[in-house]
Amino acid sequence: MIETAPTARLLVTGGAGFIGSCYVRDVLARRDGTRITVLDKLTYAGNRANLAAVEADAEQAARFAFVRGDIADPEAVGPLVGDADAVVNFAAESHVDRSILDPAAFLRTGIDGVHVLLEAVRREAERASSGVRARPPRLLQVSTDEVYGSVEEGFSLEGDALAPRSPYAAAKAAGELLARSYHVTYGLDVVVTRGSNTYGPYHHPEKLIPLFVTNALDDRPLPLYGDGMQVRDWLYVADHAAAVDHVLRRGVSGEVYNVPGSHHVPNRDVVAQLLAYLGKPWSLVRFVEDRPGHDRRYAMDGAKLAQLGWSNRVAFADGLAATIDWFRANEAWWRTARSGDWDAYYERQYAGRLANTDAAAGAQPVAEPVAAPVDVAPGSAPADAGA
């Protein structure tokens, strides 16, 4: 267990991405002296604008540095790890659909990049053992509930077998297994978190909630895979970032911690709820051909993290409303995110699927304005519980 000092020097890889940038903003906003260096390649998943609020704040900006680079590049990574007390690795190509179209980039970041980070941490551990630095850095590897594969019933425990079913999930599983092997083999201080489906402001508009919110704002069709009954456990981004920080500071070395959202709901119902909030018709929905290997259900047990003293704060209905309001208020951000190669990607992914579909048949599902969490796993706090 480690209590990271408030004045810690953190290297946050992938810190311009969705969850990583939230982590950076929230940690620096505590104004406790923590210094953060972000290393980000700025692919489609990384956006320097996500850190604009930090750079606009003089006090936070003085404790912040940005380096554009690849975690699979040892020359970029080595010196940065050498200056860090801890490394938090959010870096990942994160969209399952893209991993099906082009898996190579996911393997480079999720496996090769993790290996480069671990080797750099190992060198620093050797320097610490020889007295060159005070202590070795801790590495926190951010993973996903998707490594468990489709969970038809019950709740996944940290010790359950991994059964990833997409190139994205397989790369994440390989990365975290590699990280844990370095703990066992070399004694590195490594912890792993597995987060559930995360949503919130700054979410790249390829993902379900931001895609459907932005499409609905433009009165464009909403391509819903299959029958829309795939069940996901929704976790608000600020809660996910807070859980990562909690594990970084208090997690036991070598351990894995599930980070559930404790709100399990079919995609179809999420879409109904966001359309109702926007005042848009269910007729925008199109049921389209499902993607290959689409997991039917994710669900994790959160007892281990609860025992460490963490629980989520934001109820899904509140988080969804805050997310939709943010996208309404930040049209310039999401239109920029939907520029560049967006049209080519969207055409490749959805044009064929949408070509032969009609407006969704049947009545819109009932969208409760405040929905109680469903199937709360043993040991998990309710979705609106305080930390």
Secondary structure, DSSP 8 states (H G I E B T S, - for coil): -----TT-EEEEETTTSHHHHHHHHHHHHT-SS-EEEEEE---TT--GGGGHHHHTSHHHHTTEEEEE--TT-HHHHHHHHHT-SEEEE------HHHHHH-THHHHIIIIIIHHHHHHHHHHHHHHHHTTSSSS--EEEEEEEGGGG----SS-B-TTS-----SHHHHHHHHHHHHHHHHHHHH--EEEEEEE-EEE-TT--TTSHHHHHHHHHHTT--EEEETTS--EEEEEEHHHHHHHHHHHHHH--TT-EEEE----EEEHHHHHHHHHHHHT--GGGEEEE---TT---B--B--HHHHHTT------HHHHHHHHHHHHHHTHHHHHHHTSTTHHHHHIIIIIHHHHT--S--S------SS----S--TT---TT---
